[in-house]
């Protein structure tokens, strides 16, 4: 599984890539707990990028990290016993 770790406000977060039907979903996670949905890359988008030497999954992961770091994608600190939830994007 691909993942892209980064730090934000002393938290170790990871953009995790999960395979889904016809593509991949990107999620911001902390300690294996999904905090926010980052986006989706279809197989067709990935192939089109690959043909021109681009990695659309990595590009989206960098965009998601940027949105977290700039506050465009808000994350809350989950309670230890809370179920994982998607946090809505702001902005």
VOBA-1610 file (N, C-alpha, C; in pm, whole numbers, padded with zeros to 5 digits, always signed):
BEGIN
Unk+00084-00117+00000Unk+00000+00000+00000Unk+00089+00124+00000Unk+00054+00219-00087Unk+00130+00344-00089Unk+00084+00436+00022Unk+00177+00511+00076Unk+00142+00610+00178Unk+00243+00724+00173Unk+00198+00840+00219Unk+00279+00961+00213Unk+00271+01029+00350Unk+00370+01002+00439Unk+00366+01058+00574Unk+00408+01206+00574Unk+00353+01280+00673Unk+00393+01419+00694Unk+00355+01460+00835Unk+00412+01570+00881Unk+00384+01621+01015Unk+00302+01749+01004Unk+00206+01761+01097Unk+00124+01881+01104Unk+00088+01905+01250Unk+00125+02021+01303Unk+00097+02057+01442Unk+00135+01946+01538Unk+00255+01898+01525Unk+00316+01793+01608Unk+00246+01657+01597Unk+00162+01641+01494Unk+00095+01512+01469Unk+00162+01445+01349Unk+00180+01314+01358Unk+00230+01238+01244Unk+00109+01186+01168Unk+00087+01244+01051Unk-00026+01207+00966Unk+00026+01136+00843Unk-00062+01066+00775Unk-00025+00994+00653Unk-00139+01005+00554Unk-00104+01033+00429Unk-00202+01020+00322Unk-00189+00875+00275Unk-00295+00798+00295Unk-00296+00656+00264Unk-00376+00635+00136Unk-00324+00550+00048Unk-00388+00519-00079Unk-00457+00383-00064Unk-00589+00383-00085Unk-00667+00260-00073Unk-00726+00223-00209Unk-00705+00100-00250Unk-00762+00053-00377Unk-00913+00038-00364Unk-00984+00090-00462Unk-01130+00076-00471Unk-01163+00036-00614Unk-01288+00004-00641Unk-01328-00031-00777Unk-01288+00081-00873Unk-01217+00044-00976Unk-01179+00135-01084Unk-01091+00251-01042Unk-01015+00237-00933Unk-00925+00344-00896Unk-00872+00335-00755Unk-00839+00451-00700Unk-00781+00461-00567Unk-00841+00580-00494Unk-00864+00564-00363Unk-00905+00673-00277Unk-00787+00712-00190Unk-00776+00840-00160Unk-00673+00890-00071Unk-00739+00941+00056Unk-00685+00897+00170Unk-00739+00933+00301Unk-00628+00989+00388Unk-00657+01091+00466Unk-00565+01139+00568Unk-00589+01054+00691Unk-00484+00994+00742Unk-00495+00903+00857Unk-00396+00941+00965Unk-00430+00898+01086Unk-00339+00913+01200Unk-00349+00784+01279Unk-00238+00716+01295Unk-00233+00590+01370Unk-00341+00493+01321Unk-00345+00470+01192Unk-00439+00377+01128Unk-00585+00417+01143Unk-00613+00540+01177Unk-00751+00590+01189Unk-00774+00693+01079Unk-00871+00667+00993Unk-00903+00761+00885Unk-00968+00886+00943Unk-00910+01002+00905Unk-00960+01129+00956Unk-01036+01209+00851Unk-00995+01199+00725Unk-01058+01280+00620Unk-01035+01217+00484Unk-01136+01227+00400Unk-01126+01181+00262Unk-01053+01289+00182Unk-00949+01246+00109Unk-00869+01341+00034Unk-00901+01350-00113Unk-00956+01244-00170Unk-00990+01246-00312Unk-00982+01108-00373Unk-01004+01105-00505Unk-01014+00980-00579Unk-00941+00995-00712Unk-00867+00894-00751Unk-00801+00889-00882Unk-00853+00764-00952Unk-00907+00782-01072Unk-00956+00667-01147Unk-00840+00598-01218Unk-00864+00475-01258Unk-00764+00402-01334Unk-00732+00477-01463Unk-00835+00529-01530Unk-00813+00603-01655Unk-00726+00726-01633Unk-00749+00799-01524Unk-00666+00917-01493Unk-00521+00876-01467Unk-00504+00768-01393Unk-00369+00720-01361Unk-00294+00679-01488Unk-00363+00607-01577Unk-00300+00563-01702Unk-00265+00683-01790Unk-00356+00779-01800Unk-00331+00898-01881Unk-00208+00973-01828Unk-00195+00983-01698Unk-00078+01048-01638Unk+00049+00970-01663Unk+00041+00840-01645Unk+00157+00754-01665Unk+00211+00768-01808Unk+00121+00782-01905Unk+00163+00795-02046Unk+00244+00921-02073Unk+00226+01022-01989Unk+00304+01146-02007Unk+00406+01164-01895Unk+00433+01056-01821Unk+00537+01058-01719Unk+00495+01122-01587Unk+00366+01123-01558Unk+00317+01181-01434Unk+00257+01073-01345Unk+00260+01097-01215Unk+00202+01007-01116Unk+00084+01079-01053Unk-00037+01054-01103Unk-00155+01127-01057Unk-00187+01099-00911Unk-00155+00980-00863Unk-00180+00948-00722Unk-00088+01032-00634Unk+00039+01039-00669Unk+00133+01119-00590Unk+00097+01268-00599Unk+00055+01314-00717Unk+00015+01454-00731Unk-00102+01487-00638Unk-00202+01398-00633Unk-00316+01422-00545Unk-00273+01414-00399Unk-00185+01323-00366Unk-00137+01313-00227Unk-00069+01443-00185Unk+00010+01502-00271Unk+00076+01629-00240Unk-00027+01741-00224Unk-00131+01738-00305Unk-00237+01838-00295Unk-00312+01823-00163Unk-00341+01699-00125Unk-00410+01674+00002Unk-00325+01722+00119Unk-00196+01689+00118Unk-00107+01736+00224Unk-00107+01888+00231Unk-00101+01953+00118Unk-00102+02099+00113Unk-00231+02154+00172Unk-00344+02091+00142Unk-00472+02138+00195Unk-00478+02123+00347Unk-00420+02018+00400Unk-00416+02002+00546Unk-00325+02109+00606Unk-00208+02127+00550Unk-00110+02221+00605Unk-00156+02366+00598Unk-00239+02400+00499Unk-00287+02538+00484Unk-00424+02560+00547Unk-00482+02456+00607Unk-00610+02469+00673Unk-00730+02457+00581Unk-00710+02425+00455Unk-00821+02408+00362Unk-00896+02277+00386Unk-00829+02182+00448Unk-00891+02055+00487Unk-00870+02043+00637Unk-00977+02061+00712Unk-00967+02063+00858Unk-00971+01923+00916Unk-00889+01902+01016Unk-00885+01774+01087Unk-00913+01802+01234Unk-00988+01714+01296Unk-01007+01724+01440Unk-00926+01613+01506Unk-00897+01632+01629Unk-00823+01530+01704Unk-00925+01427+01753Unk-00919+01303+01702Unk-01018+01203+01740Unk-01001+01158+01885Unk-01112+01126+01947Unk-01102+01069+02081Unk-01058+00924+02069Unk-00993+00869+02169Unk-00939+00733+02159Unk-01043+00626+02130Unk-01168+00647+02173Unk-01270+00544+02152Unk-01366+00577+02039Unk-01342+00687+01966Unk-01433+00726+01859Unk-01406+00646+01733Unk-01512+00621+01659Unk-01499+00554+01531Unk-01442+00653+01430Unk-01370+00605+01329Unk-01315+00694+01228Unk-01428+00768+01154Unk-01405+00896+01129Unk-01505+00975+01057Unk-01438+01059+00950Unk-01511+01089+00844Unk-01462+01181+00742Unk-01487+01323+00790Unk-01388+01405+00780Unk-01399+01544+00822Unk-01418+01628+00695Unk-01515+01718+00697Unk-01544+01794+00576Unk-01435+01897+00547Unk-01417+01925+00421Unk-01320+02025+00377Unk-01379+02163+00404Unk-01293+02257+00435Unk-01336+02394+00455Unk-01281+02479+00342Unk-01345+02591+00318Unk-01289+02683+00220Unk-01361+02693+00095
//
